[in-house]
Amino acid sequence: MSRVAIIFKIYPKEGRIEEAMREIKSKLSPAAMQEFEIAFGIKIIKARFVFDDQNTKSSAIEEQLKAISGVNEVEVEEESLM
């Protein structure tokens, strides 16, 4: 059994970054989460999750993130074994 760390770049819907961060934190409990400005006032969220690869799959987390109402798009930035 391996531990996996994955960082998702989450693009929130316009004006809904705080709402998206609250909902991600309450529903998915990421290991870390931070807001970043990428250009001209456009902000994204980077969320880090750590899990056992036998119990959870990164695609399941990605689908849960996409289902959050304030989230527009999700992409994997980095994935590694711990």
C-alpha positions in Angstrom: 0.0 0.0 0.0 1.4 3.4 -1.0 0.6 6.9 0.1 -0.1 9.3 -2.7 0.2 13.1 -2.7 -1.6 15.1 -5.3 -2.0 18.8 -6.0 -5.0 20.0 -7.9 -5.3 23.4 -9.6 -8.9 24.5 -9.1 -10.3 27.3 -11.2 -13.3 28.8 -9.4 -16.2 30.5 -11.1 -15.9 34.2 -11.2 -16.3 35.9 -7.8 -16.8 32.6 -6.0 -13.3 31.7 -4.8 -14.1 32.1 -1.0 -17.3 30.0 -1.4 -15.4 27.3 -3.3 -12.6 27.2 -0.7 -15.1 26.8 2.2 -16.9 24.0 0.4 -13.7 22.2 -0.6 -12.4 22.4 3.0 -15.7 21.2 4.6 -16.4 18.4 2.1 -13.0 17.0 1.2 -10.6 18.1 4.0 -7.4 18.7 1.9 -4.0 18.5 3.6 -3.3 22.0 2.4 -5.0 24.6 0.4 -3.9 28.1 -0.8 -5.2 30.8 -3.1 -2.9 32.1 -5.9 -3.3 35.0 -8.3 -2.2 33.9 -11.8 -2.8 37.0 -13.9 -4.8 40.3 -14.0 -6.9 39.5 -10.9 -7.6 35.9 -12.0 -7.2 33.6 -8.9 -7.0 29.8 -8.6 -6.9 27.4 -5.7 -4.2 24.8 -5.2 -5.3 22.0 -2.9 -3.1 19.1 -1.8 -4.5 15.8 -0.8 -2.7 12.8 0.7 -4.3 9.4 0.7 -3.7 5.6 0.5 -3.9 4.5 -3.1 -5.9 1.3 -2.1 -8.7 3.3 -0.4 -9.0 6.3 -2.6 -8.3 7.2 -6.3 -7.3 10.6 -7.5 -10.0 10.5 -10.2 -12.6 10.2 -7.4 -11.3 13.3 -5.7 -11.2 15.1 -9.0 -14.9 14.3 -9.7 -15.8 15.5 -6.2 -14.0 18.8 -6.8 -15.8 19.2 -10.1 -19.2 18.7 -8.4 -18.7 21.7 -6.1 -20.9 24.5 -7.2 -18.2 27.3 -7.1 -15.7 25.2 -9.2 -15.4 25.8 -12.9 -12.4 23.5 -13.9 -10.0 21.2 -12.2 -6.6 19.9 -13.3 -3.9 17.8 -11.7 -0.7 19.8 -11.2 1.5 17.2 -9.5 1.1 13.6 -8.3 3.7 11.6 -6.5 4.2 8.7 -4.2 5.3 9.4 -0.6 
